[in-house]
Amino acid sequence: MKYEALERFEDSDGHVYEATSPYPAKGKPKKERLEVLLTSNNRYGRPFVQEVKESKQGEEAPVEEVGAEAIEEVKEGKKSKEGK
């Protein structure tokens, strides 16, 4: 399985992950660490990574997999282009 960061965060090893960057940066993820990062069972009360669903080439990912921030960015981009 593949994982990606949901937002910018610094991992316990000091590596900084940006939103949508692959997790972990190197090697395989440790089960214990994934349990903390995939859930809100951490000191920040929110997940920091998500599983990446692999789709066939050319298929679009379902909206729920894209994320609200990405959808808003697309909407804002369309509005700014229409206003020009």
Protein Blocks (a to p, Z undefined) as FASTA:
>chain_A
ZZddfbdcddfkopacdehiacdfbhjddfklmmmmmpmcbfkopafbdcdddddehiac
dfklnopklmmmmmmmmmmmmmZZ
